[in-house]
Amino acid sequence: MKNTVLFQRYFYAWAIFLPITSFLLVPSVQGTTIAYVFALASVVVVLFGSVFREKLYISNIVLFILLYILLYLLSQFGLLYGHAVDFTGINLVDKEKLNVFFRSSSITQSLYLFSGVLTFLFVKNFYKETWDRYIYIGALIIAAYGFYEITYFQVFHTNGDFVSNRMFGEHTGSWFQLTQIGSLTIERLKSLTGEPSMAAFTLLPYWIYALHKRKYLIQFIFLAALLLTTSTTAYIGIVLYGACMIAFFRLKDKFNAMIPILCLIMGLALYNPISNYFKLFLWDKFFTTNISGTERQNSFDFHLDFFHHLSLMNKLFGIGFGVIRSADMFSTLLVNVGIVGILLVTLFFLVPIVKLRRSYENNGLKILIIVIYATMMMAVSEFAYLPTWLFLGIAYNKLNQQKRTSSEAGQHDLKKDLY
């Protein structure tokens, strides 16, 4: 009982800070967000606080480390014995060093990945539905702080962010961006995630999760925050959610899912300011007719061309995790971990989508995983945002519960047959 209380209280504190990425405990050290510190310390909590499942938890960690090392060594073997690799023009994570083998960025990026994996394993093994309240609180803080920043700008016409302290070289890790809607200038909602697209990527799974838990007021707050990011990522995610609803649910649910989409289409057709807003932030970006879309497409094309010139070994296993960073996750993974790596990542996302039984809540988990995967691959080259790992952990926890229930039901039926 004491161990359960320990785990619950530890996660309660962790969940509140989990979506916050623009504040560092030690500003000079990039990996010291509060959530990352909680993730790395969770190993100690499990080892000293658990009397069950710790063996499975540790075996999962060991399996991940061994698989990671194997794939990384295979990628370096390909670099050693394949033809020369030219990094000219490639968007390297560490631009100061041009060595090919065992790049230091692989180590630093691996720490971020390990934080995500530890988050996933903690939630996968120990999640309880009572944790949801604190999961919502963390995301509500993101939404509330974003609303505050927008309001502050409308009143004082300057940046109101007093919490963020993260820096990337000489550039701030919290981007102050404005947008024009008709004659109104507003700040794009970014909150404590660094930039609007990251706020959208962070809030999308929380919104879908709250909606399918029937927390309607909370989901409305998240939806409002998503729209205020004016991010392509948010709009792609919302439209994709509607499409998945049509695919997953009955006619009545399809109709309910179509209502907001139909209203959006009507609004865009009837009001020029809204139509121009839609054109600027979704159509032009997606179809590369503005600077943002063009840069994203150019980055994708360049890194894809780089991949095509790699040796067969490096096409299969990449050039090493954490070496390059493109504008989308697909080309980033393809170059870094190769075809094998991207297939493993896809399988990791696909398992709960395929195996979870259908229910309103489970379908919500399936849809949010689809939305996370799709937005990552198209527009967000970010693997270390912990909400992604949180919801994957919940999905796999539900899958484990499903397996235990099926096993217990099978044993019960067997006993009935015997007697």
ABEGO torsion letter per residue (X at the ends): XAAAAAAAAAAAAAAAAAABAABBABAABAAABAAAAAAAAAAAAAAAABABGAAAAAAAAAAAAAAAAAAAAAAAAAAAABBBBBABGBBBABAABABABGBAAAAAAAAAAAAAAAAAAAAAAABBAAAAAAAAAAAAAAAAAAAAAAAAAAAAGBBABAABABBBEABBABBBBBBBBEABBBBBBAEAAGBAAAAAAAAAAAAAAAAAAGBAAAAAAAAAAAAAAGBAAAAAAAAAAAAAAAAABBAAAAAAAAAAAAAAAAAAAABAAAAAAAAAAAAAAAAGABAAAAAAAAAAAAAAAAAAABBAAAAAAEAEBGABBBABAAAAAAAAAEAAAAAAAAAAAAAAAAABBBBAAAAAAAAAAAAAAAAAAAABBBAABAAAAAAAAAAAAAAAAAAAAAAAAAAAAAAAAAX
